[in-house]
């Protein structure tokens, strides 16, 4: 399996012509897109990172879109090589560690690409999922095809959750932990899944402000914050775009209202699910059921939170990250009491994997449409956090 693209490489001295210059460019661009975000990276930034002039960069890539497409495709190709001949969970764990930027590149950055190019990448991801399905089916011949597919997507989402973590572990320790997580997903019992809990409604139907928040959330999820204007949101609810400013001072205020409304609804759903919990195991079950229910009922809000938080102004981003940390603490506290000997970092890795797999499957239309899927992912997520 080729891993060269994923390893940070020092730029060559200026004036030299390394044979792997194209690969160096892809590697540098991947680093920049993940750390700064596609919108904040220029071709000049990439050229500087590999110590070449912009003209040399354009000999390899016609545009920044072309470069992003190749960066994401390279990551997918590398994973595809691994899963084509998948021998066991350890192979997936090793590949995820080597290519730990894939989750951010696919989920957040590839949204910037034209739809036809994103569909090319999506087709590659589907092929990867088919390979993982074959592996899961060989390990779980007792499961129906639909359940096998959910487990396969859950595995991929769990291992690519590394993109969204800032937890540092020794490589061998990380590999063993990820391998254990994949095994937990494969072995999970799905004959009596936890029923996901429907969240409380968001706003009221006759509330114009709530109507705008709902319409904006759907548009931001579908097309991205920067491509949606106030006229688009106004048209979606049958008013002139500028009328939105009677309710929100700026488009950013509208975006933050979308995020706050989603967060408040999730917390309300969480409170309702854990209020009567008799112990920490029951509390974790309530968290898994309420989170799955929220994500499946409001997948567009999840999409906005996953893809747009990093692009917010610093103050707004910090506010949302604090809210996310506070929510994760609701899981980590009972986990610490249930598993006092487990390293805290391991619980954090497991939690991010669980949340990521629920997020991803809720955002995958053909899986979300199945009535049983929300219950399955609640069950799988609980299995991942509890180990």
Secondary structure, DSSP 8 states (H G I E B T S, - for coil): ---GGGS------TT---TTHHHHHHHHHHHHHHHH-GGG--HHHHHHHTT--HHHHHHH-SSHHHHHHHHHHHHHHHHHHHHHT---HHHHHHHHHHTTTHHHIIIIIGGGS-HHHHHHHHHHHHHHHHHHHHHHHHH-TTS-HHHHHHHHHHHHHHHHGGGG------HHHHHHHHHHHHHHHHH---TT----------S-TT-HHHHHHHHHHHHHHHH-GGG--HHHHHHHHTS-GGGGGGT-SSHHHHHHHHHHHHHHHHHHHHHHHHTT--SHHHHHHHHHHHHHHHHHH-HHHHHHHHHHGGGS-HHHHHHHHHHHHHHHHHHHHHHHHH-TTS-HHHHHHHHHHHHHHHHHHHT-HHHHTSTTHHHHHHHHHHHHHH-
